[in-house]
Amino acid sequence: MADAAEHEQRTGSPLGTAPVGRLAISLAFPAIVAQACNALYTIIDRLFLARIPGIGDLAMTGVGVCFPIILAVSSFAALIGSGGAPLASIELGRGDVDKAERILGTSVAALVIMAIVLPALLQAFREPILFAFGASPDTIPYATQFLSVYLSGTIFVQLALGLNTFITAQGKARIAMVSTLIGALLSVALDPLFIFTLHMSVYGAALANVLAQAVSAAWVVMFLSSKRSVIRLRARNIRVGRTLGSILILGVSPFIMQLTECVIQVVFNSSLQRYGGDAYVGAMTIITSLMQLVWVFSNGATQGVQPIIGYNYGAGKFDRVRRAYRGTTVTLIILNSLMVLTYAMFPFAFAGLFTSDQDITDVVVRMLPLFSCGMGVFGVQSATQCAFVGMGQAKPSLFLAILRKIILLVPLALLLPHVANLGAAGVFLAEPISDVVSAITAGILFHRLSPKLLGE
């Protein structure tokens, strides 16, 4: 095995040599663009469905019911991609390209297995699952139409989402951005063609999604198989190897964070329906949509910094790891705080982008500042979790993921409405309390563990 210096000279990787701040910006910017494009696609896709003559509202609602299932499918891709890519990045830092390639091959095998098992299970229990997630007799036909077509393309979703992280892991964030843009932009272009021109309705929206993911997956696989990729995808490595356990252990934290979004949405909506009614449920939909803009920057920044942390941790360059962590923490706190301040100053304007209903607008104006006020300091947890995953530390990363959503957020959303007659306001209050407590805990945890991890 070549040592790290020989590998760095051979590959010309800037991950271990370029200035950390400049490198982080160059990697984070493409990731942020890709995240923003995906968020924009979700909004545009629903706008097209809403404009189908005669059935637009029902079609949009039916497809919306499928969203938690789509999120669950993509979370399994995150399980493998977010577990395998940091491990591959660490091995690159150590100079062991062969092991990094074996990790990639094992990840591909795992993604293919999941692409076979998941759609089989979901198709078998499709209607009961959809009804459990809020479908009605009026919307179930559109939900089943969309989901049946979408699940047929699960293999493309798994490969496109699960393997793109291996491109970022080698410091090629712009290429990873292109693969995401190809899928998102192609889907937006095909939506009106299939839905309106070819009169395929909901089937057309689902087919556009599948074809876009297929092209994106082909792009990712072709790049990873080419000489341009430092980590090469080789047929002999595509098998379930001993590294699968390490991949699953490290990937379980991002997996839980994404999968539990489904649970949180169900808890929020059911509690708000009980204590506030439709206006509060509609307001929460708007508020969570606005918070997606905050997550675009947070997720993009952490995706860009994680390869830097992984590579330099593997190479033993701990000072660069510390600088990357500190810079990410400060940047996220500043960016998140600025966005939250903007929401607090102009809640009426943001509500008006989504609705003209006065009752919903009133709830958004009152609850948006409350719901988002803890997001500024939450940058500490985002940066800390990114650092732990980048260094291959599965246990503390998993603890932080479980702490905020399972230990804090879900119980608080169920309990606070009963405290001091808070009612629906208690559901909104659960978010900032969880954000602040988990951020403080993350900071303390990193302070306690970093001396051992980073050789201080």
N, C-alpha and C positions, 0 to 999 in steps of 0.2 A: 504493500500500500504506500503510495506516495505521501509525503508529509504535506502539511497545509501550504507551506511556502512554495513547494514545487507545483502543487495543484493551482495555486493562485497565479503563478507565472504562466502556467500552461493554458489556463482558461481565460486569463485577462479579466477576471471578475473584479468589479469595483467594490463589492460588498465589504471587503476587508481593508480597503485602502482609501477610498474616496472620503472626503469630509462628511461626517455623519448627517449634519443638517441638510446640506445640499442633496445628498443621496436620498434622504428620507422624503424630501419634497419631490424629487424626480420619480420616486416609486409610488408615493401616495397620490399624486395628482391623477395619473391614469386610473388608479383604483377608484378614486372619488368620481371621476367621469363615468366609469362603468356602473357604479352604484346608482348614480343619478339617472343614467339612461334606463336602467331596470325599473326604477321607481316611476319614471315618466311613462314607460311602456304600460305599467299596470293601470295608470290613470287613463291613458288614451284608449286602451283596450276596452275599458268599461264605458267610455264615452261613445265608442262605435256601437257597442251592443245596445246602449240606451236609445239609439236612434233607429233601431229596426222598426219599421212601420207596424203598428198594431200590438206588438208583443215586447217592445223595447224594455219597459220596466221589469216585466217578469223575467225576461232573458238575462238582464243584468243582475237581478237578484239571484236567479238560479245559479249563474256562474260564480257570483260572490259567495254562495254557500260552499262551492268547491274549493275556495281559497285556502282554508285550513288544511285540506287534504293535499293540495299542491305544495303547501309549505312543509307538510310532513314528509312528502316524497323528497323534496329538495334537502331536508334536514339529514336524510341518510347519505346523500352525496357529500354534505358537509362533514358527516361523521368520518368518512374516508379521506376526503380532501384536506380537511383541517387537521387530521391526525397524521397523514402520510407526508404532506408537504413540509411541515416544520422538521420532521425527522430527516427528510432528504436534505433540507437546508443545513442541518447540523452536520450531516455526513460530508456535504460539500466543504464546509468549513474545516473539517478534519482531513480533507483531501481524499476521502474514500468514495470516488465516483461510482465504482462498481456496486457498493452497498446502496447508494442512493438510487441507482437504477433498479436494483432488486426491490426496494421499497415501492418504486413506481409500478413495477410489474405486479406485485402483490396487490396494490391498490386497484389496478385495472381489473384483476380477477375478482376482487371483492365487489366492485361496482357492478360487474356483469351478473354476479350471483344475485345481488339485490334487485337488479333490473328484471330478473325472472320471477323472484318470489313476491315482491311488492305488488305488481299489477294483478297477479293471480289472486292474492288475498283480497285486495281492494275491489276487484271486479266481482268476486263471490259475495261480498257483503256490501255492495255499492249502495243500494237504496236504504237499508237500515242506518248506515253511517251518515248518509246525506240528511235523512230526517232528524238524526241526533244533532246535526250541526245547524239545524234551523230551516230545512226545506219544508215547503207546504205542498198540498196536493196541486196547487196551481204552478209552483215553480219546479217541482221534481222532474217533469219531462225535460226541461232545459238543463237542469243540473246533470241528469244522467247522460244526456246527449254530449255535453261538453266533456264530462269525466271519462266516458267510454273511449272517446277519441284520444284524449290527453294521455291516458294510461297506456295506450298502444305505443306511445313514444317515450316510455320511461327510460329505455336504454340510452336514448340521446340526452335526456335530462341528466342522468347519472354521469355520463362521460363528460358532457360539456361543463357541468358545475364542479364535479369531483376532480377533474384533471387540470382545470385551468389554474388551480392553486400551485401546481407543480411548475408552471411557467413563471409565476410570480416568485416562487421560491428560489429561482436561479437569478433573480434580479432583472427579469425582462418584463417589467410591468406594462410597458406600452403594447407589447404583443398580447399579453393577457387582456388588456383593455380592448384591443381590436376584436378578439374572439367574442367578447361580450357584446360589443357594439354591432357586430355582424348579426348575431341572433336577434337582438332587440330591434334594430332598424328594419331587418327583413320581416319580422313579425308585424311591425307597424305598417309596413308597405303592403303586406299580403292581406291584412285584416279587411280593409275596404273592398279589395278585389274579390275575396271569397264571400264576404258577408252580403255586399250589395250588388256587385256586378254579376256574380255567379249565383246569387240568391241562395247561398248555403246556410244562412242564418248562424245559429250557434255552432253547428258542425264546422262552418267555415272558420270561426274564431279559433276553435280547437285545432283544426288542421293547420292554420297559419302558425300556431304556437309550436306544433310538432315539427313542421318543416324547418322553421327557424332554428329550433334546438338541434335538428339533424345537421344543418349546415355548420352551426357553431361547433358541434362535437367533431365533425370531420376536420375542421380547421385545427382544433386543439390536437387531435390525434396525429394529423399530418405534421404539425410542427414538432411535437415531441418525438416523432419517428425520424426527423430530419437531422442533418449534421449541424444545423443552427442551434439545436438544443444541447446544453451541457449535460442534462440528464436525458439519456436516450431511451425511448420505449423499444424494447427488443422482445421478440416473440418468445424467446427461451425463458424470459423472466416472468411471463404472464401465468402465474400459478399461485395458489395459496401457500405462502411461506411462513416461516417462524416469526417474521416481523409483523404479521397481522395483529397479534395480541397487543403489541406496542402501539400500532396505528389506532386500534379501537380505544385503547385506554386514553391516549392523548386526545383523540377526536371526540370523546364523549362529552366534554365540556361545551364546545360549540354546538354539538348535536342537541344537548339538553336545552341550551339557550334558545335555539330555533324552534325545537319541538314544543317547548312549554309556551311559546306564543299562542298556540292553539288553545291551551288550557286557560291562559289569561284572558283571551278574548271571550271565551264562553263564560268565565266567572264575571268579568266586567259587565257583559251584556245582560246576563240573567239577574245580577244584583241591581243594575240600573233600571231594568224593566220593572222589578218589584218595588223599588223605592221612588222612582221618578217617572217612569213611563217612556213612551216613544221619543219624546223630545230629548231626554237624557241619553238614550241609546244613540240617537242621531248625532248629538253633540260629541259623544265619545268617538264616533266614527270620524268626525272632522278633526278632533284633537289628535287622535292617533295618526291620522294622515299627515298632519303638520309635523308631528314628532318624527315621522320618517325622514324629513329633511335634516333633522339633527343627526339621525343615524347614518345618513349618507356620508357625512363628514367623518363621524367617528369610525365607522366600519372601513371607509376608504383609507383613513390615516393608519389604522392598526394593520390593515392588510399590507400597506406599503412598508411599515416599519418591521413587521414580523420577520421577513427574510434577513434583514440586517441583524436583528437580535440572534436569530438561529445560526447564521453563518459565523458571526464573531464569537458566539458562545462556544460553538464547536471548535473554532480556531484558538480558543483561549484568550481572545482579546477582550477581556472583561471591561476595560475602561470604555470601549466603544459601546458595549451593551448598556452600561450605566448612562452614558450620554444619550443614547437612543431612547431609553426609558424616560429620563428626565425631560427631554425635549418633547416627547409625545404627550406626557402628562400636562405640561404647561400649555402646549398648543391646544389640546382638547378642552382644558378648563376655560381658556380664553374664548375659543370658538363657540363652545356650548353656551357660555354665559352671554355672549353677544346675541345669539339667536333667541335665547330665553328672554332676554331683556326686550328684544324686538317684539316678541309675542305678547309680553306683558303691557307694552306701550300701545299696541295697535290690535287688540283682540277682535274688535268689531270689523276692521278691514279684512282680517284673515277669515272670519266667519262668513263674510259676504262673498268670498270667492267660491264657497260651496253651496250656500243656501240663501233663500230669501224668506224663509220661515222665521217669524219673529220669536216664537217660543224657543226654537233651537238656537237662534242667534243669542238670545239672552243667557242661555246656559253656557254657551261657548265663552261669552264675554266674562262671565263670572268664574268659570272653572279652568280656562286655559292658563291663566297666570298661576293658579294653585297647582295644577297638575304638573306643570313644567318647571317649577321653581327649584327643584333639586337636581335638575339635569346638568347644571354647570359643574358642580363638584363631582358628578358621576364620571367625569373624564378620568378621575383617578382609578376607578375600577376598570374602565375600558383599557387604559394603558397597562395596568398591572396584570390583567388577564392576558393581554397580548404578550407581555413579557414572559409570563409563566409558560404559555403554550410555545412560544418561540424557543425557550430553553428546555423544552421537553418535560416540564414539570406538570404532570397530569393531576396529581392530587390537589394541590392548592387551586389550580384553575377550575377543577370540578367543584370544589367547595364554594368558590365565589359565584359560580353559575347557579348552584342550588340555593345559596344564601339569599340572593336578591329575589328570585322568582318563586321558589317553592317555600322557603322558610319564612320569608317576609311578605312578599307582595300578595300572593293568593290568600293566606290567612287574614292579612290586614284588610283586604277588600271585602272579605266575608264578615269580619268582626266590627270594623269601625262604624258601619252604618247604625249599629246598636249602641254606640257610645255617645252619651250626651245628646241623643236625638239628632245625630249628624245626618242620618238618612243617606241620600244619594251622594251628598258631599263627602261622606266618609270613603266612598269608592275612589273618588278623585284624590283624596288626601293620602291614600295608601301608596301612591306612586312616589311622591317626594320623600316620604319617610323611608321607604325602601331604598331610594337612590342615595340618600345621605348616609344612612347606616351602613350600607354595603360599601360605599366609597371610603368611609373612615376605616372599616374593617380591612379593606384591600390595602390601604396605605400602611396600616400597622403590620399586616402579614408580610408585605414586601420588605419592610424595614427589618423585620425579625429574621427572614429567610435569606435576604440578599448577601449578608456577610459570608455565609457558608457556600452559597451558589456561585458567588463572584470573587471568591478568594480574598476577601477583605480581612 
